[in-house]
C-alpha cells in the first residue's frame, strides 16, 4: 500500500526549520487556465532522492504533571483497512507514542508542458513522497500486530521540553515529530480549586522526513492525514497549578507546569 502525503516544502536547519514551499511555474502565452488547447501542463516524477526506513508516529500522548491523558487514533493496517490503535494513556508528566515502521521514498518532480489538448495539472511542490508500511522486526512490543508502543518520557516531568523530537528503535530512526515543549500557546489554570478536562481532535499531523540534498542536509516538512482524539485531565487543588500548553507541530499538546500564584 502506498500513501502520498501533502507536501509542505523544503526546510533546513534541523530542528528549527523554516518551511519553504517550492513550486515550479511555467508561463506560455495564450494558454487558458485549467485546460490547454494546443499545450497542457503535467507533473512528471524524476529521480529518487531518498529511500529510507523510518518509524512513523500515529499517536503521541503527553500528560500534564499531576494529571493524565489518553488518546486513540485510526490508522490504515497493512491490508489497507482502517483500524483503531486502541486507547493509550499517560500520567503525571509522562508521555507515550505509537509507531509503525515505514519505507519513505522521496522523488523529485517538475511541471512540464506537453503538446496537445488536456487538463493542466502542475506539480504542487518540488518533491513527491510515498510511504509503504513494512513488517515490524522482532522482538518489539507490538500494540496491534503492526504498531509499536514507545515510552517517550517517564512520570514526574514538569515540562516536555526535554522530550526528543526523534527516536531510534531496533536500529531504525524515526521521522522528526517535534512534540517537545518550546513556547506557550495557551494555558489551563486550576488554582481556583476545580479540576478541568479538555478534549482535542487532530486530523493532520506535521512530521519531517530527513533527506540528502547535494551540498546540504535537510528535511521534507509535510503533513500526514490521521484521525486522533485526545482527552487531558488537570487536577484541582491541592494538586492544582497552571499548565502552559503548546499545540505542538505533531498536533497534540505538550506541557510546562507552573505553581499557582500566591
N, C-alpha and C positions, 0 to 999 in steps of 0.2 A: 504494500500500500504506500502511496506517495501523497504527501500533503504539501501544498505550496503556500507558505505564509505570505502576508503582505509585507513587501519590502519598504523599509522606512529610510534607507540611505546608507551612507558610509560614515563611520565615525572613528576618531583616533584618540590618543592619549587615554588609554585604559587606566582606571575605570571611569574617570571623569570625562566622558566622551561627549562631543557635540555632534549630533546627527546632521548630516548634510545631504539633503535629498538631491540626487543627481538624475536628470532626465535628458536624454538626447533628443533635440527637436530640430528637424529639418524643414525648411520652408521652400515650397515651389510655387511660382505664380500661377494664378487662375485654377487652383485646386480647391474644390468645395470642401468645407469642413465636414467630417463624418463619413464621406464617401468620395472616391475618386473616379472620374470618368475615363481618363487616359492613364493615370497612375494611382496607386494606392499605397498606403504605408503599412508595414507589417513589422512584427518583432521577431528577430532571429536570435537563437541561442548560440553562444560561442563556446570557447574553451572552458574546461573545468578548472577553476582557480583553487578550490579546496575540496577535499573529501575526507571527512574525519568522523570518528565515532565519539559521541558525547552523551552524557546524561542530561536529560531534559526534565525540568520540574513541572509538574501539573498541579501541585497543591503545596503551598508554603504557609504553615500555621505558626505565627508568633504570638506568645501570650503576654499580656500585661503583668508586671510584677504584682504579686499578691492575688491575681485573678486567674482567669482561664480563658481558653479559646478553642474553638473547634471548626473544622472545615470539611467540605466534601466537594468533589469535582466530577464532572462527566468527561470521560476520555474515550478515544477510539482504540479498541483492542486489535491484536494482530490479524483477526478475521474481518476487520472492518466494521464491527458492531460497536455502538456507543454503550459504554458500561460505566458504572459508578466506581470511584476509587474506594468507596466506603468512608465512614466517618473517622477522622483523625483528630486527636486532641493534644493540647499542650497546656501547661500550667505554670504559674509563679515565675514568669520571666523566661520560660523555656521556649524552644522552637523545634518543630519537626517539618519534614518535607517528603513528598512522594515523587519519585523519579521513574522515567522509563529510559531505556538505552536506545539511542537512535544514530543512524548514519545521516550526517548532514552533508549535502553536496551543494557547493556554491559555483555557479556558472556565470560567465559574462553574458550580456545580451545587449543588442543595439537595434535601433529603429532604422529600417531601410525602405527605400521607395522601390516598388515593383511595377513594371509595365503592365497595363491592363486595368479594367474596372474592378472595383472591390471596395470593401469597407475599411476605412483607416483604423488600424489597431496598433498604435505606437506602444513602445515599452513604457511601463510605469516606473522604471528605475534602471540602474546600471547593472543590477545583478538579479539572477533568479536563484532561489533557494528551495531545494526539495528535501524532504525528511522521510526516511524509511526506518520503521522500528525493527530492531534486531533482538534476538533472544538474550535474556539476562544471564550472564555467566554465574555459575555456582562456585562456592556457596555464598549466597546473598539472601538475607531475609526478604522474602517477597510478599507484597501486600495482597496481590490477586493474580499471581502467575506471571505477569509481565511488568509489575510495578515493584519498586524497592523503597522501603521507608528508611529515612536517614534522620538521625538526631543532629540538628544544627547547633543548638545551644542547650545545655543543661539548665535546671531550675536556678532561681535566685539572681537573675540578671536585672539590674535596674535600667539598663539600656541595651538595645540591639546593635549599637554602633560597632561592636567587635565582631559581629557575625560576618563570616567570609562570604563574598559575592560568588564564589565558586567552590566546588568540592571535587575531590578525587576519590573514586571508589573502585576497587578491584582493578586498578591500573588505568581506568578511564577518567578523564576530567569531565566537567560539566560545562554547559553554556554559562555565560555570565548572567546572573539573575538579580543581583544587587538589592537584596532585601534589607541590608543593614541601614540603621537609622542615621540620617545626615542632617535633617532640618525639620522645623516644626510647621506642619500644615494646619493642624487642628489641636484641640486639647479636650480632655474629659476630666471633670472636677467632681469628686465625691466627698469633698470636705464638709458638706452640709449634713452628712450622715447616711444618706441612702445610696445603695449600690446602683449601678447602671449597666444595662445590656444594650449593645449595638449590633446591627446586622449589616453585612456588606455583600453585594453580588458583583462578581467580576466576569466580564465576557472577553476581554482582550488583555494579554499579559506580555510585558516587554522583556525581551532577552537580547543578549549579544552573542553572536557566533564569531569566534576568532578566525581570521583568515590571514593568509600570507600574500601581501601585495608587493611586487618588486620595488625595492628601495625603502620600504617601511613596513611596520607591523600595524595591524588594525583589527577592527571588528565590523561585522554587519549588524546594525541595530534594526530589529524588527519586532512585530507583534505576532503572537501565535493565538489562534482562537481557542477559547476554553469556556466552560460554564462552571464557575466555582461559587460556593456560598459559605460565608464565614459568620460566626457568632462570637462576640467578645463580651466577657463579663468582668466588671470592675467592682471590687468590694467597697462597701461603705465604711464608715467609722466603726471601730477604732483603727481599722487597717486601710482607711481611705487615703487619698492623695490626689495629685494631679498627674495625669498621663498625657505626655505630649505625643501626638501621632504624626506619622508620615505615611501618606498613601504612596507606598514605595513603587518604583518602576515595575516591579513584578505584579502589583495590583492589590495586594492585601496590606494590612497595617504593619508598620514597625513602630517601636515604642521607646520612650525615655521617661522615667518616672521622677517626680519631684514631690517633696513633702508639702503638706497643707500650710498656708501662711499662718503665722502665729498671731 
